[in-house]
Amino acid sequence: MKIGELAAQYILELGPLYDGNEAKTLFNMAAEKVLAISSGKLIMQKDLDISFIDLQKLLSILNDLQIGKPIQHILAEAHFYGLVFNVNENVLIPRPETEELVDWIISVCHKQFSADSSALPEKLSILDIGTGSGCIPITLKKHLPNAAVSTLDISAEAIAVAKQNASQIGTEINFIEADILTFTSEEKFDVIVSNPPYIRDLEKADMHHNVLMHEPHLALFVSDQNPLLFYSAIADFAKTNLKPKGQLYFEINEYLGKETIEMLTDKGFVNIELRQDMQVKDRMVRAEIR
Ligand SMILES: C[S@@+](CC[C@H](N)C(=O)[O-])C[C@H]1O[C@@H](n2cnc3c(N)ncnc32)[C@H](O)[C@@H]1O
């Protein structure tokens, strides 16, 4: 079978789950991994015959996609801010909006401390809450190499994945297994960041079947009654554990920007800024402690 023919089969058979563009992207990701041909070059190779072994692999990926498995779980990797992370069913697949949050932190830290990341002070310390794959702390450490970066998660399984990623990417991170709702520490940080669970049970109905079936609910959901549970607990922690003028960054539920700002204002945070993501949804908040 030729590359172009298999691409057409993907688009046809994934029709019930994905539109044509999505199916094409999925084929490109699968083919790039199995055939080691960059997606940009696939179109020029569409008449190339696929070997029997590679065809079996690509058909098996198509089968997994048809039962709704995310491509990142099938390939066991996800791309984030130019880095490749191992992922499995115990961690959230890193999202593009989280890349935007990380980009915001890196640019503020570079501006505040130096135009040159290598000149950052040794003492810049960062805590990420809700490690998942480790995409936030590992990317921050990669771009702010002189920072001391810690990260915390309640899930031992998630921490295992993140540790593997930190070691593969060559970053030194301090991992803490703990529940942020009860965690206390004497340590003070310059930056605290979190992308905590924020999807209300009532929003489940609007979610893609893929996410509901295959991503860890521990990473995603909060009750309708107390949707800011984690934000409020993390803000309280930040009040005691940020250095003066320290910064708090959150990825937020697009529907709860106003409520998140009110909660931070009530707790005494200043210079609160809400940002939208590339899809023009309220998605990130930055605040400072006096
Ligand atoms: C939305 S995911 C974010 C993962 C990763 N930071 C990312 O952006 O892809 C939230 C993470 O918070 C963790 N988590 C959930 N409840 C927690 C708790 N009580 N204490 C600490 N971490 C918790 C989950 O295990 C999950 O890894």
The ligand as an SDF file (V2000), in Angstrom:
LIG
                    3D

 27 29  0  0  0  0  0  0  0  0999 V2000
   -4.6480   19.6090   35.0730 C   0  0  0  0  0  0  0  0  0  0  0  0
   -3.3910   18.4460   35.5850 S   0  0  0  0  0  0  0  0  0  0  0  0
   -1.9530   19.3870   35.1440 C   0  0  0  0  0  0  0  0  0  0  0  0
   -0.7730   18.5390   34.7910 C   0  0  0  0  0  0  0  0  0  0  0  0
    0.4000   19.3260   34.1770 C   0  0  0  0  0  0  0  0  0  0  0  0
    0.8570   20.3830   35.0690 N   0  0  0  0  0  0  0  0  0  0  0  0
   -0.0110   19.9160   32.8470 C   0  0  0  0  0  0  0  0  0  0  0  0
   -0.1940   21.1570   32.7750 O   0  0  0  0  0  0  0  0  0  0  0  0
   -0.1410   19.1690   31.8550 O   0  0  0  0  0  0  0  0  0  0  0  0
   -3.5080   18.5980   37.3430 C   0  0  0  0  0  0  0  0  0  0  0  0
   -2.5190   17.7590   38.1610 C   0  0  0  0  0  0  0  0  0  0  0  0
   -2.8410   17.9790   39.5510 O   0  0  0  0  0  0  0  0  0  0  0  0
   -2.7000   16.7690   40.2620 C   0  0  0  0  0  0  0  0  0  0  0  0
   -3.5280   16.8170   41.4680 N   0  0  0  0  0  0  0  0  0  0  0  0
   -4.8580   16.5700   41.5770 C   0  0  0  0  0  0  0  0  0  0  0  0
   -5.2430   16.7000   42.8570 N   0  0  0  0  0  0  0  0  0  0  0  0
   -4.1420   17.0620   43.5710 C   0  0  0  0  0  0  0  0  0  0  0  0
   -3.9010   17.3550   44.9560 C   0  0  0  0  0  0  0  0  0  0  0  0
   -4.8750   17.3070   45.8490 N   0  0  0  0  0  0  0  0  0  0  0  0
   -2.6480   17.6860   45.3440 N   0  0  0  0  0  0  0  0  0  0  0  0
   -1.6370   17.7230   44.4210 C   0  0  0  0  0  0  0  0  0  0  0  0
   -1.8030   17.4680   43.1070 N   0  0  0  0  0  0  0  0  0  0  0  0
   -3.0400   17.1350   42.6780 C   0  0  0  0  0  0  0  0  0  0  0  0
   -3.1240   15.6940   39.2830 C   0  0  0  0  0  0  0  0  0  0  0  0
   -2.5680   14.4410   39.6220 O   0  0  0  0  0  0  0  0  0  0  0  0
   -2.5910   16.2640   37.9460 C   0  0  0  0  0  0  0  0  0  0  0  0
   -1.3090   15.7510   37.6620 O   0  0  0  0  0  0  0  0  0  0  0  0
  1  2  1  0
  2  3  1  0
  2 10  1  0
  3  4  1  0
  4  5  1  0
  5  6  1  0
  5  7  1  0
  7  8  2  0
  7  9  1  0
 10 11  1  0
 11 12  1  0
 11 26  1  0
 12 13  1  0
 13 14  1  0
 13 24  1  0
 14 15  1  0
 14 23  1  0
 15 16  2  0
 16 17  1  0
 17 18  1  0
 17 23  2  0
 18 19  1  0
 18 20  2  0
 20 21  1  0
 21 22  2  0
 22 23  1  0
 24 25  1  0
 24 26  1  0
 26 27  1  0
M  CHG  2   2   1   9  -1
M  END
$$$$
